[in-house]
Amino acid sequence: MENTPKYLDRISLNAIHDSIINIANNNPKINNTKIAVIGGSKGGELVLNLASHYNDIDAVIAIVPSHANFPSTTVNASTSSWSLKDKELPFIPMPWKAVPSVLKREMSNAYKIMLENKVAEDKASIAVEKINGNLLLISATQDELWPSTLMSNKIINRLKVNNFNNYYEHIPIEGGHTEPLKHFDKVFQFLEEHFKTN
């Protein structure tokens, strides 16, 4: 879109949060004490990051998300997708051995190779236990882009280990990366039961 960056490269979380709060505070149709964020794929990575850093987000819906930060979508993929207060968030780098999979557009395999770096994965994992609201994850069991069901399960495990007090749910959907978009009834049900009434 016009006036937006060409790539997901060190996108400022604080700038996005400031925009959300500014809109919420200046639009009388919005209840600025009840904010939910929704994102899919890299947008799922984004909303999990936002909610883990800002406690005024009351609900999160992440569709086919990642559990950790991955590189920018630049040609070199050598920077983080996200930044906070002008500092890059840690990310899992792309090793050379993943490049052939990328060139062949076998992205799911490329991400599996990247996830072999357990030290980087640990550093880049999103602190979802800091989210101050209810959480819905929807993944795709045959995700051809990245292993969203595996990564959503890692999010659930992290919440359990850290005794997350809010409601959370993971719904795996049979099919590929875009299949969950056909199941927005589950999003609406979550919002009715775990956002509007809370």
C-alpha positions in Angstrom: 0.0 0.0 0.0 1.0 3.6 -0.4 3.2 5.0 2.3 4.0 1.6 3.8 7.3 -0.3 3.7 8.0 -2.5 0.8 9.4 -5.3 3.0 8.7 -6.6 6.5 12.0 -5.3 7.7 12.5 -4.0 11.3 8.9 -2.8 11.4 8.3 -0.8 14.6 6.0 -2.4 17.1 5.8 0.8 19.1 4.7 2.7 16.0 2.0 0.1 15.3 0.8 0.2 18.9 0.8 4.0 18.9 -1.4 4.0 15.8 -3.9 1.5 17.4 -4.2 3.5 20.6 -4.5 6.8 18.7 -7.3 5.4 16.6 -9.0 3.8 19.6 -8.8 7.1 21.6 -10.1 9.3 18.8 -12.9 7.2 17.4 -16.1 7.3 19.4 -17.3 4.0 17.9 -14.4 2.2 19.6 -14.3 1.2 23.2 -10.6 2.0 24.0 -10.7 -0.2 27.0 -11.4 -3.3 24.9 -8.8 -3.9 22.2 -8.4 -7.1 20.2 -5.8 -7.7 17.6 -5.9 -10.3 14.8 -3.3 -11.3 12.3 -2.5 -14.2 9.9 0.9 -15.7 9.0 3.5 -13.0 9.6 0.6 -10.9 10.9 0.1 -13.7 13.5 3.8 -13.2 14.5 3.1 -9.5 14.7 0.0 -9.6 16.9 1.7 -12.1 19.3 4.6 -9.7 19.6 2.4 -6.7 20.1 0.4 -8.3 22.9 3.5 -9.7 24.6 4.9 -6.1 24.9 1.8 -4.1 25.5 -0.7 -4.9 28.3 -3.6 -2.8 27.0 -4.4 -5.5 24.4 -7.2 -7.6 25.7 -7.5 -10.4 23.1 -5.3 -11.9 20.4 -6.3 -14.0 17.4 -3.3 -15.5 15.6 -4.0 -17.4 12.5 -1.3 -19.8 11.1 1.2 -17.9 13.3 4.8 -18.6 14.3 6.0 -19.0 17.9 9.2 -17.1 17.3 10.5 -14.2 15.2 11.9 -15.0 11.8 14.0 -12.8 9.4 12.7 -9.9 7.4 11.3 -10.5 3.9 14.2 -8.7 2.3 16.3 -10.5 -0.3 19.1 -11.2 2.1 16.8 -12.0 5.1 19.6 -10.8 7.3 17.6 -8.5 9.7 14.6 -9.0 12.0 11.1 -8.5 10.8 10.4 -6.4 13.9 11.9 -3.7 16.1 11.0 -2.2 19.4 12.2 1.3 20.3 14.6 1.3 17.4 16.1 -2.1 18.5 15.8 -5.2 16.4 14.0 -8.1 18.1 16.0 -11.4 18.1 15.2 -13.7 15.2 16.1 -17.1 13.9 18.5 -16.6 11.1 18.4 -18.3 7.7 21.4 -20.7 7.3 22.9 -21.3 3.9 21.6 -24.8 3.9 18.0 -23.5 3.8 18.7 -21.4 0.7 18.1 -24.2 -1.8 14.7 -24.9 -0.3 13.8 -21.2 -0.6 15.0 -21.1 -4.2 12.8 -24.1 -5.0 9.9 -22.4 -3.1 9.8 -25.2 -0.6 9.3 -22.8 2.3 8.0 -25.3 4.9 11.3 -27.2 4.5 13.3 -24.0 4.8 11.6 -23.1 8.1 12.1 -26.6 9.4 15.9 -26.2 8.7 15.9 -22.8 10.4 14.2 -24.4 13.5 17.2 -26.7 13.9 19.0 -23.8 15.5 17.7 -24.3 19.0 19.8 -21.6 20.6 18.4 -19.0 18.2 14.9 -20.4 18.5 15.1 -19.9 22.3 16.3 -16.3 22.0 13.7 -15.5 19.3 10.7 -17.1 20.9 7.9 -14.7 21.6 7.1 -14.2 25.3 3.5 -15.1 24.9 3.1 -15.7 28.7 3.2 -11.9 29.1 0.0 -11.4 27.1 -2.6 -9.7 29.2 -5.7 -11.2 27.5 -7.3 -14.2 26.0 -5.7 -16.0 23.1 -7.0 -18.0 20.1 -4.6 -19.8 17.8 -5.8 -21.3 14.5 -3.2 -23.4 12.5 -3.2 -25.4 9.3 -2.2 -29.1 9.6 -0.8 -29.3 6.1 0.7 -25.8 6.0 2.9 -25.5 3.0 4.5 -22.2 4.0 5.7 -23.0 7.6 4.8 -25.5 10.2 2.0 -23.5 11.9 0.5 -26.4 13.8 3.9 -27.3 15.3 4.6 -23.7 16.1 1.2 -23.2 17.6 1.7 -26.2 19.8 5.0 -24.7 21.0 3.0 -21.5 22.0 0.6 -23.7 23.9 3.4 -25.5 25.7 5.1 -22.2 26.6 1.8 -20.9 28.1 1.3 -24.1 30.1 4.9 -24.1 31.4 4.5 -20.5 32.5 1.0 -21.1 34.1 -0.7 -18.6 31.8 -3.8 -17.4 33.7 -6.0 -16.2 30.8 -8.1 -18.3 28.4 -6.2 -19.8 25.5 -7.1 -22.3 22.7 -5.5 -23.8 19.7 -7.7 -25.1 16.8 -5.8 -27.0 14.1 -7.6 -27.0 10.8 -7.1 -29.7 8.2 -5.6 -28.2 5.1 -3.1 -25.8 3.8 -1.9 -22.3 4.8 -5.1 -20.4 3.8 -7.6 -23.1 4.9 -8.2 -21.4 8.3 -9.6 -18.3 6.5 -12.7 -20.4 5.7 -13.4 -20.9 9.4 -14.0 -17.4 10.7 -17.0 -18.7 12.6 -14.4 -19.9 15.2 -13.0 -16.4 15.4 -16.5 -14.9 16.0 -17.3 -17.6 18.6 -14.1 -16.8 20.5 -14.8 -13.1 20.4 -18.4 -13.7 21.7 -17.3 -16.0 24.5 -13.9 -14.6 25.5 -13.8 -11.0 24.6 -17.1 -9.2 24.4 -18.4 -10.6 27.7 -15.2 -10.1 29.7 
